């Protein structure tokens, strides 16, 4: 056998450079897109302190019809815009210190981020502190039904409440977008 010429047979981890025939599209520069929950619980928990980034902010006002006016303007080259990102990081905690909103429009934010990223792919980093309660993908607390635990109805708590997330996962995979 040719063990010395087949590292995949003798090594625990092997990386191969994929040729163009294995690629859906040409390699793209890395894209990182940050979704940040700025609800009152996120602010009070300290989640907005110091380590998050997003050069620009978009507020979605119509949760049922998500629209991103200029998606390309939300993406910047970090090397060219480092000072803008640094200023944003420094001001992020104070921008929302007076926020009293307890609601979270996580689903519409996911859709908006998808419309920005679907041409390029990339990694989406999500910092979510509150259960989604507005717009598509909203969820309701289901774990407080103690009599259900230990019965044949308990499995219903593990079933998806909203098909939105399953469809979003399929769309993200199709357009090579990872979620972290």
N, C-alpha and C positions, 0 to 999 in steps of 0.2 A: 504494500500500500504506500501511497505518497504522503505520509503524515507530515514530513518536513515542508511540503509545498501546500498544505491545506491547514492553515492556522485555526480555522473554525472547528476542526476536529480535536485540537489539543489545547486551545486557550478558552478561558471562561468567558471572555468578551472580545469580540472582533468587530471592527468597523470597516466597511467597504465604501468607496466613493461611488455613488450612483451615477451612471451615465445618463445621457439625455433621454434614452428610450424608457427609463424608469421614472421620469419626471412628468408631472401634470403640466407644469409651466417652468420657465427658466427661474433660476434662483433669484430671490428678492432680498433686498436689504432687510435686516431684522426690524420688526415693528412690535413695540410694546404699547398696549393701550390700557390705561388704568380707569376702572370704575370705582368711585369712592362714595360710600354712604355718608351723608352729612346730616343725618337726622340728629335729634337732641341726644338720643342714647349713644350715638357714635361720638359726639362731641364730649359728653360727660365721661365716657369710658376712656378717653385719652387716645382713641384710635387715630385722630387726625394729627397727632404730635409728630413732627419731624421726619418721618421716613417715607412719605408718599409723594407721588409726582404726577403731574398732568399739566402741560404748558398752557392749555386753554380750558375753559369751562363751558359746558352747554347745559342750559336749563330746558327741559322738555315740559311745555305747558299743556299740550293736548295729549293725554295719555292714551287715547284710543286711536290716534292717527299720528304716529311718531314720524317726524320729519327732521332731517339734518340739512340745514340750508347750504353750508359750504363744507362738505366732509373733508376735503383736502386741507383746509385751514386748521383742522384739529390735529394734524400730524406735522411734527417738526423734526429736523435732524438734530439730535442731541449735541453733536459737536458744534453746530452753528448756533444753537439756541441755549447753550448751557446756562448763561446768566439769567435768562428768562425762567428757566426751570428752577434754578436756585432761589430766585425771588419768590416764585410761586410756593415752593416748599416752606420758605420762611413765613409767608403770610397765610398759608392755609389754615392753621389753627385759629387765628384771629378772624378770618373771613366769616366763620360760622359760629362764633362764640355766643351770639345772641339768638341763634336758631331755636325755636320752640316746637318745630314740626316733629311729630312722632311717627308720621307715615313714611312709607318707602315705596317708590315706584321702580322697583328693581327690573321687572319685565320690560317696560318701555325703555329703560336705560340699556338693557341687553340688546334690544332691537336697534336702538340708535347706534350703539357701538358696532353692531354687525354691519350696518349700512356704511360705516366708515371703513371697516376692515375687509369687507368681502372681496375687494379687488387685489389686495396685497397679501392676505393671510397674516399670520403672526401670533403673538401671545397676548392674551387678555388677562390682566391681573385684577381680581375683584376683591375689594375690601368692604364687606357687607356686615353690618352689625344688627340690623333689624329685619324681622320677617317681612317679605314683600306684602304690602297691604293695599296698593293702588294699581289700577290698570291691569293689563294682561299679565298673567303669571302670579296674580295675588293668591296668597295662601291664608288659611285660617288655622288656628291652633287646634290640633286634633288629639293631642296626647293627654288631655285632662279627663278622659272618660275611663276612670279606674275600673268600673265594672266590666269593661271590654277586655282588659288584660287577663290572660290565662284562659280565655274562651276561644271558640272557633271563629269569632268575629275579629280577633286581634290582628289577623293578617290584613284586614282592610286598612289599618293604619299605615301599612308599608306600601300600599298601592299609590301611584302618582295621583295627586288631586287634580292636576291641570295638565292637559296634553301639550301645553306650550313648551315646557322644558324638554320633552322628548323630541319635539320637532326642532327646537333651537339646537339641541345637541347634534342632530342629523345635519342641519345646515352648517354648523360650525365645522364639522368633520369634512363636509363637501368642499368647503372653501379654505381648508387647512388653517383653522384658527384653534389654538389651544386655550384652555381656561385653567387658571391657577388661582 
